[in-house]
Amino acid sequence: MGRTAKVEDAVVKQDAEPQKKGEKLIRFKIPLGSADKDRADVFVAVNGKSYLIKRGVPTELPESVVEVLENAEAQREYAIEIEESARYKE
């Protein structure tokens, strides 16, 4: 417990280009879920760079990657709301 990973430990970069100069790193943790799909590593691609992020490990990620992850979560929550509202209209 209390383990914090660096980008090199928890993120696989699929290209050799270094991250954008001056881009701030943010500590971020993707929680583990109870379903198998919620335990798998998370793939994110930003501007031609690919990342494979381990769940349950606090990781320092570029700000743009964190933004993508936050937007994906917001969209997932919105989709659930729409699905539930459609279900209760029937």
Secondary structure as UniProt FT lines:
FT   HELIX           7..10
FT   TURN            21..22
FT   STRAND          25..28
FT   HELIX           36..38
FT   STRAND          42..46
FT   TURN            47..48
FT   STRAND          49..53
FT   TURN            55..56
FT   STRAND          59..62
FT   HELIX           63..89
//
